[in-house]
Amino acid sequence: MRALGASEDQISQWLSQQQKQNKEFAVRPENWPAVELFLVAATQWRLAANGAPYGLDYAGIELAARWAKLKITPELFADLRIMEQAAIGRFAELRGR
């Protein structure tokens, strides 16, 4: 996030929110590859000038996935995009509080 221009305060606030919301959850086995890729992609958000995430850096995800030895298929990429849109919506909700 720092590399994308987020301030230390924004990063600290985001990490604090993540820790508060860090709860265990079940993942169906067929969905695990998408969750795994989403977690690898967690450092690849593009941020607007106000620090709000607006999308993932797909080139960065490709490199991160390669290093994590994950193979991105068209189906897996489609699943990632669904998760990306859900996360963008959730980020917007959190900003609105």
C-alpha positions in Angstrom: 0.0 0.0 0.0 2.9 2.3 0.8 4.2 1.9 -2.8 0.9 2.9 -4.1 0.9 6.1 -2.1 -1.1 5.2 1.0 -0.1 7.2 4.1 1.1 5.5 7.3 -2.2 6.6 8.9 -4.2 4.9 6.1 -2.2 1.8 6.4 -2.5 1.7 10.2 -6.3 2.3 10.0 -6.7 -0.5 7.4 -4.6 -3.0 9.4 -6.6 -2.1 12.5 -9.9 -2.8 10.7 -8.5 -6.1 9.4 -7.6 -7.2 12.8 -11.0 -6.4 14.2 -12.7 -8.3 11.4 -10.3 -11.2 11.3 -12.6 -14.1 12.0 -12.4 -17.7 11.0 -14.6 -18.9 8.2 -15.1 -22.1 6.2 -14.2 -22.3 2.5 -15.6 -25.0 0.3 -12.8 -27.0 -1.3 -13.8 -26.1 -4.8 -13.5 -22.4 -3.8 -10.1 -22.6 -2.1 -8.0 -21.8 -5.3 -9.9 -18.5 -5.6 -9.4 -17.7 -1.9 -5.7 -18.6 -2.2 -5.2 -16.3 -5.2 -7.2 -13.5 -3.5 -4.9 -13.7 -0.5 -1.8 -13.7 -2.7 -3.4 -10.6 -4.4 -3.9 -8.8 -1.1 -0.9 -6.6 -1.7 -1.8 -5.7 -5.2 -4.6 -3.1 -4.8 -4.6 0.0 -6.9 -5.5 3.0 -4.8 -7.2 6.3 -5.7 -5.8 9.6 -4.6 -7.9 9.4 -1.4 -6.4 6.0 -0.6 -9.5 4.0 -1.5 -8.9 0.7 -3.3 -10.5 0.7 -6.7 -9.2 -2.5 -8.3 -6.4 -5.0 -8.4 -3.2 -4.7 -10.3 -3.6 -7.7 -12.6 0.0 -7.6 -13.8 1.2 -7.7 -10.1 -1.1 -10.5 -9.4 0.2 -12.5 -12.3 3.8 -12.1 -10.9 2.7 -12.8 -7.3 0.8 -15.9 -8.4 3.8 -17.2 -10.4 6.0 -16.8 -7.3 3.4 -18.6 -5.2 3.3 -21.3 -7.8 -0.4 -20.8 -8.6 -1.7 -21.3 -12.1 -4.3 -18.7 -13.1 -6.9 -20.2 -15.4 -9.7 -18.2 -17.0 -12.2 -19.7 -14.5 -9.9 -18.8 -11.5 -9.4 -15.2 -12.9 -13.2 -14.9 -13.2 -13.6 -16.0 -9.5 -10.9 -13.5 -8.5 -12.8 -10.7 -10.2 -16.0 -11.6 -8.4 -14.1 -11.4 -5.1 -12.4 -8.1 -6.2 -15.8 -6.5 -6.8 -17.2 -7.7 -3.5 -14.1 -6.4 -1.7 -14.4 -3.0 -3.4 -18.0 -2.8 -2.2 -17.0 -3.7 1.3 -14.2 -1.1 1.3 -16.8 1.5 0.2 -19.1 0.5 3.1 -16.3 0.8 5.6 -15.3 4.2 4.3 -18.9 5.4 4.6 -19.0 4.6 8.4 
